[in-house]
Amino acid sequence: MDNVVWTGTWVAERLGVELVGDDKLGDLLGLALRRNPRRAHLLVSNVLGKHVPQSPSVVYGYGFALGRRVRELLGTEDARAAVVLGYAETATGLGHCVADGVGLAPYLHSTRRPVPGVTPAGGFEESHSHATSHLLLPQDPRLLAGGGPLVLVDDEFSTGNTVLNTIRDLHARHPRERYVIVALVDMRSAADLGRLEDFAREIGARVDLVVAASGTVRLPEGVLEKGQALVAEYESADRGDAGSTAGRTPAPDEVPAPGHPPAPGDGPAPGTDAVAEVGAGRPTPMTPADAPSAREREATTGERPAPAATPDPADHPTRAAGCAPHRRAHPAATRVELGWPRGVPDGGRHGFTPGHRVRLDGALPAMAARIAEALPAGARRVLVLGFEELMYAPLRLARELEQVVATEVRYSTTTRSPVLALDDPGYAIRTRLVFPAHDHPDDGPGQRYAYNVAGAGFDAVVAVVDSAADTPELHAPGGLLAALADHTPSVLLAVVPSYVPARPSTERPSMLPEPLRGPAFSSYAPDEVGWLLRDLSDVTLEAPTEEREEAIQSGGAHYAESLPVEYQPSDQYQELFRAALDTSAARIAQAVGAVTELVLAERSRSPLGPDPDTSAPRPVLVSLARAGTPVGVLMRRWAQYRHGVDLPHYAVSIVRGRGIDPNALRWLAAHHDPADVVFVDGWTGKGAITRELAQAVEEFEAAEGITGFDPEIAVLADPGSCVRTYGTREDFLIPSACLNSTVSGLISRTVLRSDLVGEHDFHGAKFYRELAGSDVSAEFLDAVAAHFPDVAEAACAQGKELLAGDRNPTWEGWAAVERISEEYGIHDVNLVKPGVGETTRVLLRRVPWKILARAGAGADLDHVRLLAEQRGVPVEEVAELPYTCVGLIHPKYTRGATGADGRAVAV
């Protein structure tokens, strides 16, 4: 029988891995394989409730017992002063159970989901993780500022790096005398055993460790290479449909993208599904017209609707065309209205107090009864399936259900973590379901997984999600509910209202700092641009390119938390820059004139005649630092030259995945009418910043109540066809893309890091004064502006032609990027950088893999070819390419992606 075989046998026999230690280690852990550059094997917990469905009483019991041991260790008084901190996503539920065992302590877990209006109290990176940064978002910032013991909970204590780095960071801000580390298993190697004592001496505090079992993993020589070869062998040998049945791992292209229409046979067309609602009685099928609205559900149950997503023409073509999104249950799903207690958080993302637990305990019997009523008659085996970080609420519901039904109840959750599935009793991950993310994650769309659900014989699955994840993607063909329906006769959906803390009562400073200006900050003249940035010139932020690439692609760091080492151009490269400037200055000048005329025509509040009213409201140019800044300066100069008007010009920071600087928007709203603001950038690639800005402005307006900002971006060149306001859609060399700070006023790319940029600060940047000898910022501006008289007539005519024509974006650039990503086996559009400007950035700042160049491209690519030659990167000519060139970032993101000389190696 399966249960007599250790679920680590398959991996142990093939890799020679040994699990040694306490006798119960084999009961607690199995082994699986994953694609990971540092560790091929994965320890799979049998009692955590993440990858392996388990009795909820067993899962809760392990965490609660660890909490009781912590309480005994600390004593009642110290336990009352303690705070329990869990780690997302795997240990959010475990940490909650530990806090329940401690009984007197509030609980907080880290999160990978930013919440508009909630300021992070800290954050950290998990260097080995495949996912994004951890944020700490307590509703009460004082939660982490006390002096009582801090209890840190993770599922596994191996090297200890994540936990110790967290303690070091928090201790520097709010020192404590005592820390307790809690884990299910202590798997430290002999080399790591002494680190804990050394660390405690280093910070001058007591650090205890509480675990359920101890041991270690013995790894033979070459185990990483063997493991990677096994993963590659089984992944390539086993491809099929996206639903992932027993023992097969679907290919990435087998999983439908969020929002895309189904292929024939995938399921019913959108709009034909019915909804089953559950109240006090048995479920009754309803037509879509009968289904209650989100507003009605909120009024009766406290559920808040998920925030509306910004329409994305690439990801949601029907919604981009004006269709309303569907918010109905999948046809196979029955919605259970839980009656979640109003005001009780869904978990510990913003803090969960002992008082919250008391209220939840009182409401659990009625909620479990509603689920029990909805279960199909005769169900013998039921799974309650949680959702990523939402582990505690589903666990408590499952444990309560286990008490009131005669049915066998199991509990597990979905996850971000990709693991190889093999149908063998000696392997811990027998099956996996693959489906698109359905909560509009901050780091973009991606695949999610549910393990050991398919083929497990469940008569019903109760999917528990929070309301932020109750989205069209959840209900779509190919979504989670559809995937579950393929493997169980009954799917129930229970939605817990996402808890959003009330706005803090503390007021922000009434005055934000004035813009920085040259020559104190930047080499631009003070009237050319005001920088709504914080000066970080004295902070060391630069890191080697290969280290940054590895950290960014592995999820260990965000690109805005460090800076690349500034590229110092060779004499040959500077000659290329000047030659490019000589040949393209007039072309740029005409595009500058055209886009400025377009902006003035559409955004001026009085006509621009031969004698303009210079006191009338005019556009306020707001460049996206830093690529947009030279273009903003040139647009300002054109308005002065052609119309005699002085346009205000500022530069602000926008960070992909983090949005535009809200303090900069607040400053602009306090000094100008938001309706006058025109955002300016240099060029478009695939349109990521276009979408980022639209979403950020929407979230800012919802959070602040300040409206009027138009997220439309004006750009010099729009080769990706992503915006309406542009000077040209040709993809040609813009010399300001050839260099970094030395063509942008000696200002670095912007920086957003919680330890450097506070709640009331602008995003940061550095002024490289030491590079003044290489600065060509003024030379670039003057060379282009010198051609204004030559191109004035053509630019004005071009502006009028654009104004009268069809400028609607086609997003053809995004489609090309998706095609290239799949064609070259990258499967990540973030690693495809289209256009001359973006390709140059890849060669200057990232680890390039290869360059695709349109056949016949001439001098526009001379500087690209030179940089590629210097870095050992192949340039591949392509017959049909919508851009002049495309840069591909190396998809193998470890430092092994480059040789010792920094040159790219072959794949």
Disulfide bonds with the S-S distance in Angstrom:
none
